[in-house]
Amino acid sequence: MTCDFFELATSGVQGLQPYQPGKPLEELEREYGIKKAIKLASNENPQGPSPRVLEALQAHLKDIGRYPDGNGFALKKALAQKHGVDMDMITLGNGSNDVLELIARAFVTSAHSILFSEQAFVVYPLVTQAIGATAIVTPAQNWGHDLTAMLAAIREDTRVIFIANPNNPTGTWIDKTRLKAFLEAVPKKVLVVVDEAYFEYSCDNPDYPNSLEWIANLPNLIVTRTFSKAYGLAGLRVGYSISHVDVANLLNRVRQPFNVNSLALIAATVALEDSDYLLQSVALNRAGMQQLTEAFKEMQLDFIPSLGNFIAVEVGSGAKIYERLLHEGVITRPIGFGYGMPQHLRVSIGTAEENEQFIQALRKVNDKD
């Protein structure tokens, strides 16, 4: 008779539903017998990594038999120079998701609460439940964060607030004035994590804030970013946070010593210097966003304006249209489960050709009863 391992797990883990990633292309083609399928489900950069990154990776393949630099010195130095911060303020992660979990593990116990918005990034409730903390979820306002409600919801036991700006999956954002006022009003003993995973796609908007500018005066502020989106390194998993040196010191105490692999460290360091590639990625995304929104307007489909590299569009039954699109060789992301948006699909911005393939497929399946 085997042991009941479920009973051995912590209560938080027992009730968890695993994170559901976007359906892989290989799986779709294998199951449906489809060729030349496209994936617009995971907010990846359709350009892939830059040629400079690929060249650097090829040159260092011979070194993968050795452990990476556990401190990530070269990448931290490059990040510090780019952002004008001290290296000791940086914590590296296996993607920014890793850093979000580190923050929860370092500062929150089952006796505390974590605050976030309805329809915000699904990792926030996952890490909250995993450590047995109490989740405080404020209702969304116009698909975005209601900062007034969030401020009012802070409790004595609240240790961390998660804010995604822009938010995934809705693409909504908080402007400079409102976000700064909120941050200044939060009690200093409450850590506020501003998740800027899509910063590079958003920062050309004059009303969008660069939260790093406030770190010096707001020691309870943590800003997280990633190389998975605009830098095209989703498969290598590397992200980071910038915070007060004391906060970073504590995060690095719970961080695994080799949580970022050697190729990821090299790729991120090179990508950070490749400004031409980044400009191309942003320009491609801007053109693709216009391509999709114009098509949605022609089809009389409502959508949520977005500052990310994705857009949420209302299609009636998200699950039904998602399945129909699969048969047309197009993978999108239904956002009913986990986000409470059953009428929407989240669609990543692809190349012009991929966007057109999706548009034609949507026209076809959207005409059905």
C-alpha positions in Angstrom: 0.0 0.0 0.0 1.5 3.3 -1.0 1.7 6.5 1.1 -0.9 9.2 0.6 1.6 11.8 -0.6 -1.2 14.4 -1.1 -1.7 14.4 2.6 2.0 15.1 3.1 1.9 18.2 1.0 1.4 21.6 2.6 -2.2 22.9 2.5 -1.2 25.7 0.0 0.2 23.2 -2.4 -2.7 20.8 -2.1 -5.1 23.3 -3.5 -2.9 24.6 -6.3 -3.8 24.3 -10.0 -0.6 24.2 -12.0 0.2 27.1 -14.3 -1.2 26.4 -17.8 1.3 27.5 -20.5 0.3 28.1 -24.1 -0.2 25.1 -26.2 3.1 24.1 -28.0 3.2 24.2 -31.8 4.5 20.7 -32.0 1.6 19.4 -29.9 -1.0 21.1 -32.2 0.6 19.8 -35.4 0.9 16.3 -34.0 -2.7 16.2 -32.6 -4.5 17.8 -35.5 -2.2 16.9 -38.4 -1.7 20.5 -39.2 1.3 22.0 -41.0 2.6 25.6 -40.8 0.7 26.4 -37.6 1.4 29.6 -35.8 1.5 30.3 -32.1 0.2 33.6 -30.8 -0.4 32.5 -27.2 2.6 33.2 -25.0 3.6 36.8 -25.7 6.9 35.8 -27.3 9.0 38.0 -29.6 8.3 36.8 -33.2 11.7 37.9 -34.2 13.4 35.4 -32.0 16.8 36.3 -30.5 19.0 38.8 -32.3 21.9 37.5 -34.6 24.4 39.0 -32.1 22.9 36.8 -29.4 23.0 33.7 -31.5 26.6 34.3 -32.4 27.6 34.8 -28.8 25.8 31.6 -27.8 27.5 29.6 -30.5 30.9 30.9 -29.3 30.2 29.8 -25.7 28.6 26.3 -26.3 32.0 24.7 -25.5 31.7 26.1 -21.9 28.4 24.5 -20.9 30.2 21.7 -19.0 31.0 24.3 -16.3 28.7 25.9 -13.8 27.6 29.5 -14.5 28.8 32.5 -12.5 26.5 32.1 -9.5 26.6 35.9 -8.9 26.0 36.8 -12.6 28.6 39.5 -12.3 28.8 40.5 -16.0 25.0 40.8 -16.5 24.6 42.6 -13.2 27.3 45.1 -14.2 25.6 45.7 -17.6 22.2 46.2 -15.9 23.7 48.5 -13.4 25.3 50.7 -16.1 22.2 50.7 -18.2 19.8 51.7 -15.3 22.2 53.8 -13.3 21.9 51.7 -10.2 24.3 49.9 -7.8 25.0 46.3 -8.7 24.0 45.3 -5.1 20.4 46.4 -5.9 20.0 43.7 -8.5 18.6 40.2 -8.1 18.7 37.8 -11.0 16.0 35.2 -11.7 15.2 32.2 -13.9 12.7 34.6 -15.6 11.0 37.4 -13.7 8.5 34.8 -12.4 11.4 33.3 -10.3 12.0 36.7 -8.7 8.3 37.1 -7.9 8.4 33.8 -6.0 11.7 34.8 -4.3 10.0 37.9 -3.0 7.1 36.0 -1.5 9.4 33.4 0.0 11.6 36.0 1.6 9.0 38.2 3.1 5.7 36.4 3.5 4.5 33.6 5.7 1.1 31.9 6.3 0.4 34.7 8.9 0.6 37.4 6.2 -1.4 38.6 3.2 -0.5 39.5 -0.4 -2.6 42.1 -2.3 -3.2 42.1 -6.0 -5.9 43.0 -8.5 -8.6 40.8 -10.1 -7.5 39.9 -13.7 -3.9 40.5 -12.9 -1.0 38.0 -13.8 -2.0 34.5 -12.6 1.4 33.9 -11.0 0.5 36.3 -8.1 -2.2 34.0 -6.7 -0.1 31.0 -7.4 2.8 32.1 -5.3 0.5 33.4 -2.6 -1.3 30.1 -2.3 1.9 28.0 -2.5 3.3 29.6 0.7 -0.1 29.5 2.5 -0.5 33.3 2.6 -3.9 35.0 2.4 -4.8 36.6 -1.0 -6.5 39.9 -1.0 -8.0 40.4 -4.5 -9.5 43.8 -5.3 -12.0 44.1 -8.2 -10.7 45.3 -11.5 -11.8 48.7 -12.8 -12.2 48.9 -16.6 -10.0 45.7 -16.9 -7.2 47.4 -14.9 -6.0 48.0 -11.4 -8.3 50.1 -9.1 -5.6 51.8 -7.0 -8.1 53.4 -4.7 -9.6 50.1 -3.8 -6.1 48.5 -3.5 -5.0 51.2 -1.1 -8.1 50.7 1.0 -7.6 46.9 1.1 -4.2 47.0 2.7 -4.3 45.3 6.1 -2.0 45.2 9.1 -0.7 41.8 8.0 -0.2 42.8 4.3 3.5 42.3 3.4 3.5 42.5 -0.4 1.5 44.2 -3.2 1.8 43.0 -6.8 1.1 45.4 -9.6 1.6 44.5 -13.3 2.2 47.6 -15.4 1.1 47.0 -18.1 -1.1 44.2 -16.9 -1.1 40.7 -18.4 -3.6 39.6 -19.8 -5.5 42.8 -20.2 -2.8 45.1 -21.5 -4.1 48.0 -19.3 -1.6 50.4 -17.7 -1.3 52.9 -14.9 0.0 56.3 -15.7 2.9 58.1 -13.9 0.8 60.4 -11.7 -1.6 57.8 -10.3 1.1 55.2 -9.8 3.5 57.5 -8.0 0.7 58.8 -5.7 -0.2 55.2 -4.9 3.3 54.2 -4.1 3.8 57.2 -1.8 0.6 56.4 0.1 1.4 52.7 0.8 2.8 52.1 4.3 6.6 51.8 4.2 6.5 48.3 5.8 4.6 47.0 2.8 6.7 46.0 -0.2 5.2 47.0 -3.6 6.3 45.0 -6.6 5.8 46.8 -9.9 6.1 44.1 -12.6 7.3 45.7 -15.8 7.7 42.6 -17.9 6.5 44.6 -21.0 8.4 47.8 -20.2 10.3 48.0 -23.5 7.1 47.9 -25.5 5.5 50.5 -23.3 8.1 53.1 -22.5 7.6 55.2 -25.6 4.1 56.2 -24.3 4.6 59.6 -22.5 2.2 58.7 -19.7 3.8 55.4 -18.9 6.1 55.5 -15.9 9.6 54.2 -15.5 9.3 53.0 -11.9 13.0 52.7 -11.5 13.2 56.5 -11.2 11.5 56.3 -7.8 13.6 53.5 -6.2 15.9 56.0 -4.4 13.0 57.7 -2.6 10.8 54.6 -2.1 12.8 51.9 -0.3 9.8 49.5 -0.3 9.6 49.5 -4.1 10.8 46.5 -6.1 10.8 46.7 -9.9 10.9 43.4 -11.9 11.7 43.1 -15.6 12.5 40.3 -18.0 14.4 39.3 -21.1 11.7 37.0 -22.2 9.6 39.5 -24.2 11.1 42.4 -26.2 14.6 40.9 -26.0 13.5 37.6 -27.5 15.0 35.2 -24.9 11.9 33.4 -23.5 13.4 30.0 -23.9 16.5 30.9 -21.8 14.5 32.2 -18.8 16.3 35.3 -17.4 14.7 38.2 -15.5 15.7 40.5 -12.7 14.6 42.9 -10.0 16.0 46.2 -8.8 15.3 47.2 -5.3 16.8 48.7 -2.1 20.2 47.0 -1.4 18.8 45.5 1.8 15.8 44.0 0.0 18.1 42.6 -2.7 20.4 41.2 0.0 17.5 39.2 1.5 16.3 38.0 -1.9 19.7 36.8 -2.8 19.8 34.7 0.4 16.9 32.6 -0.8 17.9 32.6 -4.5 19.5 29.4 -5.8 23.2 30.0 -6.5 22.9 28.9 -10.2 19.3 29.9 -10.9 20.3 31.6 -14.2 22.3 29.3 -16.6 25.5 30.3 -18.3 24.0 30.7 -21.8 21.2 32.8 -20.4 23.7 35.1 -18.7 25.7 35.5 -21.9 22.6 36.0 -24.1 21.1 38.6 -21.8 24.3 40.6 -21.5 24.7 40.8 -25.3 21.0 41.5 -25.9 21.1 44.4 -23.5 23.7 46.1 -25.7 21.8 45.4 -29.0 19.8 48.6 -29.2 19.1 48.2 -33.0 17.4 44.8 -32.4 15.3 46.2 -29.6 14.1 49.1 -31.8 13.2 46.6 -34.5 11.2 44.5 -32.0 9.3 47.5 -30.7 8.6 48.8 -34.2 7.4 45.3 -35.3 5.1 45.2 -32.3 3.6 48.6 -33.0 2.8 47.8 -36.6 1.3 44.4 -35.6 -0.8 46.0 -32.9 -2.2 48.4 -35.5 -2.8 45.5 -37.9 -4.8 43.6 -35.4 -6.8 46.5 -34.0 -7.8 47.7 -37.4 -9.0 44.1 -38.2 -11.0 43.9 -35.0 -12.7 47.2 -35.8 -13.6 45.9 -39.2 -15.1 42.8 -37.7 -16.8 44.9 -35.0 -15.1 43.1 -32.2 -14.4 44.9 -29.0 -10.9 44.8 -27.6 -8.9 46.2 -24.7 -6.3 48.8 -25.7 -2.9 47.4 -24.8 0.6 48.6 -24.1 2.1 45.1 -24.2 2.9 42.8 -27.1 -0.5 41.2 -26.9 -4.1 42.2 -27.0 -7.3 40.9 -25.4 -10.3 40.7 -27.9 -13.9 39.9 -27.1 -15.1 37.0 -29.3 -18.2 35.7 -27.5 -17.0 32.4 -26.2 -13.3 32.5 -25.8 -13.0 28.7 -25.3 -15.1 27.9 -28.4 -13.3 30.3 -30.7 -9.9 29.1 -29.3 -10.8 25.5 -30.3 -12.0 26.6 -33.7 -8.8 28.5 -34.3 -6.7 25.4 -33.4 -8.3 23.6 -36.3 -7.2 26.5 -38.5 -3.6 26.1 -37.2 -3.6 29.1 -35.0 -2.8 29.0 -31.2 -4.2 31.8 -29.1 -4.8 32.0 -25.4 -8.3 31.7 -23.8 -8.4 33.6 -20.6 -11.5 32.4 -18.9 -9.8 30.0 -16.4 -7.5 31.9 -14.0 -8.6 35.3 -15.2 -12.4 35.3 -15.2 -12.6 36.6 -18.8 -14.5 33.8 -20.6 -15.5 36.0 -23.5 -12.0 37.1 -24.4 -8.9 35.7 -26.2 -5.5 37.0 -25.6 -3.5 37.2 -28.8 0.2 37.8 -29.0 1.5 40.2 -31.7 3.3 38.2 -34.4 5.0 39.0 -37.7 2.8 40.7 -40.3 2.3 37.3 -42.0 1.4 35.6 -38.8 -1.0 38.4 -37.9 -2.7 38.1 -41.3 -3.0 34.3 -40.9 -4.7 34.8 -37.6 -7.0 37.5 -38.9 -8.2 35.3 -41.8 -8.7 32.4 -39.5 -10.7 34.5 -37.1 -12.9 35.9 -39.9 -13.6 32.3 -40.9 -14.4 30.8 -37.4 -16.2 33.9 -36.2 -18.8 33.6 -38.9 -20.0 30.3 -37.5 -22.9 30.0 -35.1 
